Amino acid sequence: MNIYVGNLQYGLSEDELRSVFEEYGSVESAKIISDRETGRSKGFGFVEMSDDSSAQDAINDLDGAELGGRAMRVSEARPRNNSRGNNF
């Protein structure tokens, strides 16, 4: 299951994010999204977990939990919408 994680501390590393979710099960990947121009974290990322039950437990427990002084927003990731509002 792909999990959206928002409201992250800007200095958080992908390894730190991975370790938080590994407490719930196997993590396939952990990615923090960065600004293309500055390389600075955008404050959100995605965690991919192989077991849906473990992923759901992580979502339930971690949504609203503090990490680095900020309350994380954790939910199942929605499919990416490639439309940018252009109706051509």
Biopython code that builds the backbone (N, CA, C, O; Angstrom):
import numpy as np
from Bio.PDB.StructureBuilder import StructureBuilder

atoms = [
    (1, "MET", "N", (0.846, -1.180, 0.000)),
    (1, "MET", "CA", (0.000, 0.000, 0.000)),
    (1, "MET", "C", (0.889, 1.241, 0.000)),
    (1, "MET", "O", (1.909, 1.288, 0.687)),
    (2, "ASN", "N", (0.495, 2.223, -0.765)),
    (2, "ASN", "CA", (1.220, 3.480, -0.824)),
    (2, "ASN", "C", (0.573, 4.448, 0.169)),
    (2, "ASN", "O", (-0.639, 4.663, 0.144)),
    (3, "ILE", "N", (1.401, 5.026, 1.040)),
    (3, "ILE", "CA", (0.918, 5.881, 2.124)),
    (3, "ILE", "C", (1.444, 7.300, 1.932)),
    (3, "ILE", "O", (2.635, 7.506, 1.698)),
    (4, "TYR", "N", (0.545, 8.269, 2.032)),
    (4, "TYR", "CA", (0.915, 9.684, 2.002)),
    (4, "TYR", "C", (1.245, 10.114, 3.427)),
    (4, "TYR", "O", (0.515, 9.791, 4.364)),
    (5, "VAL", "N", (2.351, 10.847, 3.585)),
    (5, "VAL", "CA", (2.747, 11.368, 4.891)),
    (5, "VAL", "C", (3.009, 12.860, 4.731)),
    (5, "VAL", "O", (3.952, 13.258, 4.048)),
    (6, "GLY", "N", (2.182, 13.676, 5.355)),
    (6, "GLY", "CA", (2.305, 15.126, 5.232)),
    (6, "GLY", "C", (2.668, 15.795, 6.542)),
    (6, "GLY", "O", (2.696, 15.165, 7.599)),
    (7, "ASN", "N", (2.948, 17.100, 6.445)),
    (7, "ASN", "CA", (3.315, 17.949, 7.578)),
    (7, "ASN", "C", (4.604, 17.470, 8.240)),
    (7, "ASN", "O", (4.734, 17.472, 9.465)),
    (8, "LEU", "N", (5.550, 17.062, 7.402)),
    (8, "LEU", "CA", (6.838, 16.591, 7.906)),
    (8, "LEU", "C", (7.772, 17.761, 8.192)),
    (8, "LEU", "O", (7.716, 18.799, 7.531)),
    (9, "GLN", "N", (8.620, 17.573, 9.178)),
    (9, "GLN", "CA", (9.683, 18.530, 9.481)),
    (9, "GLN", "C", (10.597, 18.597, 8.251)),
    (9, "GLN", "O", (10.932, 17.563, 7.674)),
    (10, "TYR", "N", (10.997, 19.797, 7.852)),
    (10, "TYR", "CA", (11.782, 19.954, 6.624)),
    (10, "TYR", "C", (13.145, 19.285, 6.669)),
    (10, "TYR", "O", (13.691, 18.948, 5.619)),
    (11, "GLY", "N", (13.708, 19.084, 7.847)),
    (11, "GLY", "CA", (15.021, 18.457, 7.965)),
    (11, "GLY", "C", (14.987, 16.945, 8.091)),
    (11, "GLY", "O", (16.038, 16.316, 8.223)),
    (12, "LEU", "N", (13.798, 16.344, 8.053)),
    (12, "LEU", "CA", (13.656, 14.900, 8.227)),
    (12, "LEU", "C", (14.267, 14.152, 7.038)),
    (12, "LEU", "O", (14.058, 14.534, 5.887)),
    (13, "SER", "N", (15.022, 13.084, 7.323)),
    (13, "SER", "CA", (15.617, 12.282, 6.241)),
    (13, "SER", "C", (14.696, 11.129, 5.873)),
    (13, "SER", "O", (13.811, 10.750, 6.639)),
    (14, "GLU", "N", (14.921, 10.580, 4.688)),
    (14, "GLU", "CA", (14.147, 9.423, 4.245)),
    (14, "GLU", "C", (14.400, 8.223, 5.156)),
    (14, "GLU", "O", (13.491, 7.430, 5.401)),
    (15, "ASP", "N", (15.624, 8.084, 5.656)),
    (15, "ASP", "CA", (15.936, 6.988, 6.577)),
    (15, "ASP", "C", (15.148, 7.121, 7.879)),
    (15, "ASP", "O", (14.666, 6.125, 8.419)),
    (16, "GLU", "N", (15.016, 8.348, 8.384)),
    (16, "GLU", "CA", (14.237, 8.574, 9.606)),
    (16, "GLU", "C", (12.761, 8.255, 9.374)),
    (16, "GLU", "O", (12.106, 7.655, 10.227)),
    (17, "LEU", "N", (12.246, 8.659, 8.217)),
    (17, "LEU", "CA", (10.853, 8.360, 7.877)),
    (17, "LEU", "C", (10.647, 6.852, 7.776)),
    (17, "LEU", "O", (9.666, 6.314, 8.290)),
    (18, "ARG", "N", (11.574, 6.182, 7.115)),
    (18, "ARG", "CA", (11.497, 4.720, 6.966)),
    (18, "ARG", "C", (11.473, 4.036, 8.328)),
    (18, "ARG", "O", (10.688, 3.112, 8.544)),
    (19, "SER", "N", (12.325, 4.482, 9.244)),
    (19, "SER", "CA", (12.428, 3.817, 10.553)),
    (19, "SER", "C", (11.129, 3.934, 11.355)),
    (19, "SER", "O", (10.777, 3.017, 12.098)),
    (20, "VAL", "N", (10.418, 5.047, 11.211)),
    (20, "VAL", "CA", (9.143, 5.215, 11.911)),
    (20, "VAL", "C", (8.141, 4.159, 11.431)),
    (20, "VAL", "O", (7.432, 3.561, 12.241)),
    (21, "PHE", "N", (8.083, 3.933, 10.129)),
    (21, "PHE", "CA", (7.111, 2.989, 9.571)),
    (21, "PHE", "C", (7.563, 1.539, 9.706)),
    (21, "PHE", "O", (6.723, 0.638, 9.712)),
    (22, "GLU", "N", (8.854, 1.293, 9.812)),
    (22, "GLU", "CA", (9.338, -0.079, 9.983)),
    (22, "GLU", "C", (8.891, -0.696, 11.302)),
    (22, "GLU", "O", (8.924, -1.916, 11.458)),
    (23, "GLU", "N", (8.474, 0.133, 12.248)),
    (23, "GLU", "CA", (7.932, -0.389, 13.503)),
    (23, "GLU", "C", (6.630, -1.144, 13.274)),
    (23, "GLU", "O", (6.191, -1.904, 14.138)),
    (24, "TYR", "N", (6.010, -0.938, 12.112)),
    (24, "TYR", "CA", (4.726, -1.576, 11.789)),
    (24, "TYR", "C", (4.855, -2.723, 10.795)),
    (24, "TYR", "O", (3.921, -3.509, 10.632)),
    (25, "GLY", "N", (6.006, -2.826, 10.126)),
    (25, "GLY", "CA", (6.192, -3.901, 9.155)),
    (25, "GLY", "C", (7.234, -3.525, 8.126)),
    (25, "GLY", "O", (7.938, -2.523, 8.255)),
    (26, "SER", "N", (7.313, -4.347, 7.109)),
    (26, "SER", "CA", (8.313, -4.171, 6.056)),
    (26, "SER", "C", (7.995, -2.948, 5.187)),
    (26, "SER", "O", (6.880, -2.788, 4.691)),
    (27, "VAL", "N", (9.007, -2.096, 5.020)),
    (27, "VAL", "CA", (8.871, -0.896, 4.188)),
    (27, "VAL", "C", (9.637, -1.124, 2.888)),
    (27, "VAL", "O", (10.842, -1.378, 2.902)),
    (28, "GLU", "N", (8.930, -1.033, 1.772)),
    (28, "GLU", "CA", (9.569, -1.202, 0.466)),
    (28, "GLU", "C", (10.321, 0.054, 0.047)),
    (28, "GLU", "O", (11.409, -0.027, -0.523)),
    (29, "SER", "N", (9.732, 1.224, 0.334)),
    (29, "SER", "CA", (10.402, 2.477, -0.003)),
    (29, "SER", "C", (9.857, 3.606, 0.857)),
    (29, "SER", "O", (8.720, 3.562, 1.329)),
    (30, "ALA", "N", (10.688, 4.611, 1.048)),
    (30, "ALA", "CA", (10.297, 5.836, 1.745)),
    (30, "ALA", "C", (10.913, 6.996, 0.967)),
    (30, "ALA", "O", (12.128, 7.049, 0.778)),
    (31, "LYS", "N", (10.076, 7.916, 0.522)),
    (31, "LYS", "CA", (10.541, 9.011, -0.326)),
    (31, "LYS", "C", (9.975, 10.325, 0.178)),
    (31, "LYS", "O", (8.764, 10.461, 0.354)),
    (32, "ILE", "N", (10.855, 11.292, 0.411)),
    (32, "ILE", "CA", (10.427, 12.641, 0.761)),
    (32, "ILE", "C", (10.536, 13.486, -0.512)),
    (32, "ILE", "O", (11.565, 13.476, -1.187)),
    (33, "ILE", "N", (9.476, 14.206, -0.825)),
    (33, "ILE", "CA", (9.426, 14.995, -2.053)),
    (33, "ILE", "C", (10.156, 16.316, -1.839)),
    (33, "ILE", "O", (9.945, 17.012, -0.845)),
    (34, "SER", "N", (11.025, 16.644, -2.805)),
    (34, "SER", "CA", (11.826, 17.866, -2.738)),
    (34, "SER", "C", (11.477, 18.797, -3.888)),
    (34, "SER", "O", (11.050, 18.360, -4.957)),
    (35, "ASP", "N", (11.669, 20.091, -3.645)),
    (35, "ASP", "CA", (11.496, 21.092, -4.682)),
    (35, "ASP", "C", (12.575, 20.884, -5.747)),
    (35, "ASP", "O", (13.750, 20.725, -5.416)),
    (36, "ARG", "N", (12.189, 20.884, -7.000)),
    (36, "ARG", "CA", (13.147, 20.632, -8.091)),
    (36, "ARG", "C", (14.234, 21.698, -8.177)),
    (36, "ARG", "O", (15.389, 21.384, -8.464)),
    (37, "GLU", "N", (13.874, 22.946, -7.932)),
    (37, "GLU", "CA", (14.835, 24.030, -8.094)),
    (37, "GLU", "C", (15.759, 24.187, -6.899)),
    (37, "GLU", "O", (16.959, 24.402, -7.068)),
    (38, "THR", "N", (15.212, 24.081, -5.686)),
    (38, "THR", "CA", (16.021, 24.346, -4.491)),
    (38, "THR", "C", (16.542, 23.077, -3.825)),
    (38, "THR", "O", (17.518, 23.125, -3.077)),
    (39, "GLY", "N", (15.892, 21.934, -4.095)),
    (39, "GLY", "CA", (16.276, 20.696, -3.445)),
    (39, "GLY", "C", (15.759, 20.589, -2.017)),
    (39, "GLY", "O", (16.011, 19.594, -1.339)),
    (40, "ARG", "N", (15.037, 21.607, -1.557)),
    (40, "ARG", "CA", (14.491, 21.633, -0.196)),
    (40, "ARG", "C", (13.240, 20.769, -0.114)),
    (40, "ARG", "O", (12.439, 20.726, -1.048)),
    (41, "SER", "N", (13.083, 20.090, 0.999)),
    (41, "SER", "CA", (11.904, 19.260, 1.236)),
    (41, "SER", "C", (10.634, 20.088, 1.101)),
    (41, "SER", "O", (10.589, 21.250, 1.505)),
    (42, "LYS", "N", (9.605, 19.476, 0.529)),
    (42, "LYS", "CA", (8.302, 20.126, 0.442)),
    (42, "LYS", "C", (7.436, 19.797, 1.663)),
    (42, "LYS", "O", (6.301, 20.263, 1.761)),
    (43, "GLY", "N", (7.968, 18.993, 2.595)),
    (43, "GLY", "CA", (7.252, 18.702, 3.823)),
    (43, "GLY", "C", (6.267, 17.546, 3.720)),
    (43, "GLY", "O", (5.417, 17.367, 4.592)),
    (44, "PHE", "N", (6.385, 16.758, 2.645)),
    (44, "PHE", "CA", (5.552, 15.569, 2.540)),
    (44, "PHE", "C", (6.292, 14.487, 1.788)),
    (44, "PHE", "O", (7.289, 14.747, 1.116)),
    (45, "GLY", "N", (5.791, 13.269, 1.911)),
    (45, "GLY", "CA", (6.434, 12.157, 1.237)),
    (45, "GLY", "C", (5.503, 10.967, 1.136)),
    (45, "GLY", "O", (4.312, 11.058, 1.434)),
    (46, "PHE", "N", (6.071, 9.848, 0.710)),
    (46, "PHE", "CA", (5.308, 8.625, 0.511)),
    (46, "PHE", "C", (6.092, 7.441, 1.048)),
    (46, "PHE", "O", (7.313, 7.366, 0.911)),
    (47, "VAL", "N", (5.366, 6.521, 1.658)),
    (47, "VAL", "CA", (5.955, 5.285, 2.159)),
    (47, "VAL", "C", (5.192, 4.138, 1.521)),
    (47, "VAL", "O", (3.961, 4.127, 1.530)),
    (48, "GLU", "N", (5.911, 3.178, 0.969)),
    (48, "GLU", "CA", (5.298, 1.999, 0.362)),
    (48, "GLU", "C", (5.535, 0.818, 1.291)),
    (48, "GLU", "O", (6.675, 0.483, 1.611)),
    (49, "MET", "N", (4.432, 0.185, 1.724)),
    (49, "MET", "CA", (4.525, -0.996, 2.587)),
    (49, "MET", "C", (3.907, -2.183, 1.855)),
    (49, "MET", "O", (2.887, -2.044, 1.181)),
    (50, "SER", "N", (4.530, -3.346, 1.994)),
    (50, "SER", "CA", (4.085, -4.522, 1.247)),
    (50, "SER", "C", (2.832, -5.153, 1.822)),
    (50, "SER", "O", (2.045, -5.740, 1.079)),
    (51, "ASP", "N", (2.624, -5.047, 3.134)),
    (51, "ASP", "CA", (1.481, -5.678, 3.766)),
    (51, "ASP", "C", (0.409, -4.623, 4.063)),
    (51, "ASP", "O", (0.647, -3.689, 4.829)),
    (52, "ASP", "N", (-0.776, -4.778, 3.450)),
    (52, "ASP", "CA", (-1.836, -3.787, 3.614)),
    (52, "ASP", "C", (-2.307, -3.668, 5.062)),
    (52, "ASP", "O", (-2.632, -2.572, 5.519)),
    (53, "SER", "N", (-2.346, -4.779, 5.782)),
    (53, "SER", "CA", (-2.788, -4.750, 7.177)),
    (53, "SER", "C", (-1.816, -3.938, 8.031)),
    (53, "SER", "O", (-2.239, -3.124, 8.852)),
    (54, "SER", "N", (-0.526, -4.157, 7.840)),
    (54, "SER", "CA", (0.492, -3.387, 8.573)),
    (54, "SER", "C", (0.430, -1.915, 8.191)),
    (54, "SER", "O", (0.582, -1.037, 9.040)),
    (55, "ALA", "N", (0.207, -1.653, 6.910)),
    (55, "ALA", "CA", (0.107, -0.266, 6.437)),
    (55, "ALA", "C", (-1.085, 0.427, 7.083)),
    (55, "ALA", "O", (-0.981, 1.581, 7.500)),
    (56, "GLN", "N", (-2.211, -0.262, 7.167)),
    (56, "GLN", "CA", (-3.404, 0.330, 7.778)),
    (56, "GLN", "C", (-3.176, 0.596, 9.263)),
    (56, "GLN", "O", (-3.627, 1.615, 9.787)),
    (57, "ASP", "N", (-2.481, -0.311, 9.941)),
    (57, "ASP", "CA", (-2.130, -0.089, 11.356)),
    (57, "ASP", "C", (-1.262, 1.155, 11.502)),
    (57, "ASP", "O", (-1.471, 1.955, 12.414)),
    (58, "ALA", "N", (-0.291, 1.320, 10.609)),
    (58, "ALA", "CA", (0.578, 2.490, 10.654)),
    (58, "ALA", "C", (-0.223, 3.771, 10.431)),
    (58, "ALA", "O", (-0.016, 4.765, 11.127)),
    (59, "ILE", "N", (-1.137, 3.745, 9.459)),
    (59, "ILE", "CA", (-1.973, 4.921, 9.189)),
    (59, "ILE", "C", (-2.795, 5.273, 10.426)),
    (59, "ILE", "O", (-2.839, 6.430, 10.844)),
    (60, "ASN", "N", (-3.439, 4.273, 11.002)),
    (60, "ASN", "CA", (-4.294, 4.511, 12.167)),
    (60, "ASN", "C", (-3.511, 5.067, 13.354)),
    (60, "ASN", "O", (-3.983, 5.973, 14.040)),
    (61, "ASP", "N", (-2.316, 4.526, 13.595)),
    (61, "ASP", "CA", (-1.524, 4.939, 14.756)),
    (61, "ASP", "C", (-0.774, 6.256, 14.538)),
    (61, "ASP", "O", (-0.616, 7.039, 15.475)),
    (62, "LEU", "N", (-0.315, 6.504, 13.320)),
    (62, "LEU", "CA", (0.584, 7.631, 13.093)),
    (62, "LEU", "C", (-0.104, 8.917, 12.641)),
    (62, "LEU", "O", (0.489, 9.990, 12.745)),
    (63, "ASP", "N", (-1.339, 8.837, 12.144)),
    (63, "ASP", "CA", (-2.031, 10.056, 11.744)),
    (63, "ASP", "C", (-2.242, 10.934, 12.973)),
    (63, "ASP", "O", (-2.919, 10.538, 13.922)),
    (64, "GLY", "N", (-1.663, 12.113, 12.948)),
    (64, "GLY", "CA", (-1.747, 13.041, 14.073)),
    (64, "GLY", "C", (-0.626, 12.900, 15.076)),
    (64, "GLY", "O", (-0.493, 13.735, 15.971)),
    (65, "ALA", "N", (0.194, 11.851, 14.948)),
    (65, "ALA", "CA", (1.318, 11.652, 15.870)),
    (65, "ALA", "C", (2.418, 12.672, 15.589)),
    (65, "ALA", "O", (2.616, 13.094, 14.450)),
    (66, "GLU", "N", (3.126, 13.059, 16.647)),
    (66, "GLU", "CA", (4.212, 14.022, 16.497)),
    (66, "GLU", "C", (5.496, 13.358, 16.043)),
    (66, "GLU", "O", (5.881, 12.300, 16.539)),
    (67, "LEU", "N", (6.144, 13.999, 15.097)),
    (67, "LEU", "CA", (7.476, 13.598, 14.642)),
    (67, "LEU", "C", (8.264, 14.875, 14.416)),
    (67, "LEU", "O", (7.924, 15.680, 13.548)),
    (68, "GLY", "N", (9.309, 15.056, 15.192)),
    (68, "GLY", "CA", (10.112, 16.268, 15.071)),
    (68, "GLY", "C", (9.343, 17.529, 15.420)),
    (68, "GLY", "O", (9.609, 18.595, 14.864)),
    (69, "GLY", "N", (8.385, 17.414, 16.344)),
    (69, "GLY", "CA", (7.634, 18.580, 16.776)),
    (69, "GLY", "C", (6.455, 18.942, 15.900)),
    (69, "GLY", "O", (5.806, 19.961, 16.140)),
    (70, "ARG", "N", (6.156, 18.139, 14.888)),
    (70, "ARG", "CA", (5.025, 18.412, 14.003)),
    (70, "ARG", "C", (4.080, 17.219, 13.980)),
    (70, "ARG", "O", (4.525, 16.071, 13.996)),
    (71, "ALA", "N", (2.787, 17.481, 13.944)),
    (71, "ALA", "CA", (1.785, 16.420, 13.881)),
    (71, "ALA", "C", (1.652, 15.949, 12.434)),
    (71, "ALA", "O", (1.200, 16.693, 11.564)),
    (72, "MET", "N", (2.053, 14.704, 12.194)),
    (72, "MET", "CA", (2.002, 14.150, 10.836)),
    (72, "MET", "C", (0.562, 13.948, 10.386)),
    (72, "MET", "O", (-0.328, 13.696, 11.199)),
    (73, "ARG", "N", (0.349, 14.062, 9.098)),
    (73, "ARG", "CA", (-0.906, 13.694, 8.446)),
    (73, "ARG", "C", (-0.603, 12.442, 7.646)),
    (73, "ARG", "O", (0.208, 12.478, 6.721)),
    (74, "VAL", "N", (-1.240, 11.345, 7.990)),
    (74, "VAL", "CA", (-0.944, 10.057, 7.364)),
    (74, "VAL", "C", (-2.239, 9.459, 6.820)),
    (74, "VAL", "O", (-3.229, 9.346, 7.542)),
    (75, "SER", "N", (-2.225, 9.077, 5.537)),
    (75, "SER", "CA", (-3.405, 8.480, 4.912)),
    (75, "SER", "C", (-2.978, 7.630, 3.724)),
    (75, "SER", "O", (-1.838, 7.706, 3.265)),
    (76, "GLU", "N", (-3.901, 6.829, 3.238)),
    (76, "GLU", "CA", (-3.612, 6.065, 2.028)),
    (76, "GLU", "C", (-3.467, 7.059, 0.884)),
    (76, "GLU", "O", (-4.292, 7.958, 0.721)),
    (77, "ALA", "N", (-2.418, 6.893, 0.100)),
    (77, "ALA", "CA", (-2.166, 7.810, -1.015)),
    (77, "ALA", "C", (-3.220, 7.605, -2.097)),
    (77, "ALA", "O", (-3.608, 6.478, -2.406)),
    (78, "ARG", "N", (-3.666, 8.703, -2.657)),
    (78, "ARG", "CA", (-4.600, 8.648, -3.784)),
    (78, "ARG", "C", (-3.792, 8.547, -5.071)),
    (78, "ARG", "O", (-2.655, 9.015, -5.127)),
    (79, "PRO", "N", (-4.366, 7.944, -6.100)),
    (79, "PRO", "CA", (-3.653, 7.891, -7.384)),
    (79, "PRO", "C", (-3.339, 9.298, -7.878)),
    (79, "PRO", "O", (-4.119, 10.230, -7.683)),
    (80, "ARG", "N", (-2.197, 9.430, -8.512)),
    (80, "ARG", "CA", (-1.757, 10.730, -9.003)),
    (80, "ARG", "C", (-2.626, 11.174, -10.169)),
    (80, "ARG", "O", (-2.908, 10.392, -11.077)),
    (81, "ASN", "N", (-3.046, 12.421, -10.139)),
    (81, "ASN", "CA", (-3.810, 13.007, -11.225)),
    (81, "ASN", "C", (-2.850, 13.758, -12.127)),
    (81, "ASN", "O", (-2.288, 14.777, -11.726)),
    (82, "ASN", "N", (-2.657, 13.265, -13.336)),
    (82, "ASN", "CA", (-1.687, 13.896, -14.246)),
    (82, "ASN", "C", (-2.227, 15.135, -14.922)),
    (82, "ASN", "O", (-1.474, 15.857, -15.577)),
    (83, "SER", "N", (-3.512, 15.400, -14.781)),
    (83, "SER", "CA", (-4.112, 16.588, -15.373)),
    (83, "SER", "C", (-3.658, 17.823, -14.615)),
    (83, "SER", "O", (-3.654, 17.831, -13.384)),
    (84, "ARG", "N", (-3.288, 18.838, -15.320)),
    (84, "ARG", "CA", (-2.889, 20.103, -14.692)),
    (84, "ARG", "C", (-3.964, 21.160, -14.931)),
    (84, "ARG", "O", (-3.686, 22.359, -14.884)),
    (85, "GLY", "N", (-5.181, 20.715, -15.184)),
    (85, "GLY", "CA", (-6.264, 21.664, -15.380)),
    (85, "GLY", "C", (-6.409, 22.134, -16.819)),
    (85, "GLY", "O", (-7.248, 22.985, -17.115)),
    (86, "ASN", "N", (-5.605, 21.591, -17.704)),
    (86, "ASN", "CA", (-5.697, 21.983, -19.113)),
    (86, "ASN", "C", (-6.793, 21.175, -19.784)),
    (86, "ASN", "O", (-6.827, 19.949, -19.672)),
    (87, "ASN", "N", (-7.674, 21.851, -20.471)),
    (87, "ASN", "CA", (-8.762, 21.184, -21.171)),
    (87, "ASN", "C", (-8.580, 21.295, -22.667)),
    (87, "ASN", "O", (-9.458, 21.800, -23.368)),
    (88, "PHE", "N", (-7.462, 20.834, -23.157)),
    (88, "PHE", "CA", (-7.186, 20.922, -24.606)),
    (88, "PHE", "C", (-7.650, 19.700, -25.314)),
    (88, "PHE", "O", (-7.501, 19.598, -26.532)),
]
sb = StructureBuilder()
sb.init_structure("model")
sb.init_model(0)
sb.init_chain("A")
sb.init_seg("    ")
for serial, (resi, resn, name, xyz) in enumerate(atoms, 1):
    if name == "N":
        sb.init_residue(resn, " ", resi, " ")
    sb.init_atom(name, np.array(xyz, "f"), 0.0, 1.0, " ", f" {name:<3s}", serial, name[0])
structure = sb.get_structure()
